[in-house]
């Protein structure tokens, strides 16, 4: 395959990928806060409207540890 054909496929993939991201993007509602050497951030984890899941992340600067958890809704 010639280089121009490879470049055309690459360009088409980049354009289609950018278009898909632009059409699917919506604003993220998250919150973050810091204290001494820690940063905590919360926000949505799942993207399905049927099972909305929130996550909590804690970053420790000194040790370089990133801890995370999620909160799933209770189904009864």
C-alpha positions as CSV (number, residue, x, y, z in Angstrom):
1,X,0.0,0.0,0.0
2,X,1.3,3.5,-0.8
3,X,2.0,6.0,1.9
4,X,-0.8,8.3,0.7
5,X,-3.4,5.6,1.1
6,X,-2.2,4.9,4.6
7,X,-2.3,8.6,5.4
8,X,-5.9,8.8,4.0
9,X,-7.1,6.0,6.3
10,X,-5.3,7.6,9.3
11,X,-6.9,10.9,8.6
12,X,-10.4,9.4,8.1
13,X,-10.0,7.6,11.5
14,X,-9.0,10.7,13.3
15,X,-11.8,12.7,11.8
16,X,-14.4,10.0,12.6
17,X,-13.0,9.6,16.1
18,X,-13.2,13.4,16.8
19,X,-16.7,13.6,15.4
20,X,-17.8,10.7,17.6
21,X,-16.3,12.3,20.8
22,X,-17.9,15.7,19.9
23,X,-21.4,14.1,19.4
24,X,-21.2,12.0,22.6
25,X,-19.6,14.5,25.0
26,X,-21.6,16.1,27.8
27,X,-20.5,18.2,30.8
28,X,-19.1,16.4,33.8
29,X,-20.3,17.4,37.2
30,X,-17.5,16.6,39.6
31,X,-16.0,18.2,42.7
32,X,-12.5,18.2,44.1
33,X,-10.8,19.5,47.2
34,X,-7.2,19.4,48.7
35,X,-5.8,19.3,52.2
36,X,-2.1,19.2,52.9
37,X,-0.7,16.4,50.6
38,X,-4.1,14.9,49.6
39,X,-6.5,15.6,46.8
40,X,-10.0,14.1,46.9
41,X,-12.2,14.1,43.8
42,X,-15.8,12.8,43.2
43,X,-17.8,12.4,40.1
44,X,-19.8,10.0,37.9
45,X,-18.1,6.7,37.0
46,X,-20.6,4.9,34.8
47,X,-22.1,6.3,31.6
48,X,-25.3,4.3,31.5
49,X,-28.3,6.2,32.7
50,X,-29.9,3.1,34.1
51,X,-27.2,2.5,36.6
52,X,-25.8,5.8,37.7
53,X,-22.6,5.3,39.7
54,X,-20.5,7.8,41.6
55,X,-16.8,7.4,42.4
56,X,-14.5,8.9,45.0
57,X,-10.7,9.1,44.4
58,X,-8.0,10.1,46.9
59,X,-4.5,11.0,45.7
60,X,-1.7,11.0,48.3
61,X,1.2,13.2,47.0
62,X,3.9,11.8,49.3
63,X,3.4,8.1,48.7
64,X,2.1,8.4,45.1
65,X,-0.9,6.3,45.9
66,X,-4.2,6.7,44.1
67,X,-7.1,5.1,46.0
68,X,-10.6,4.9,44.6
69,X,-14.0,3.5,45.5
70,X,-17.5,3.6,44.0
71,X,-21.0,3.9,45.4
72,X,-23.6,1.7,43.7
73,X,-27.3,2.3,44.1
74,X,-29.1,-0.3,46.2
75,X,-31.6,-2.3,44.2
76,X,-34.5,-3.9,46.0
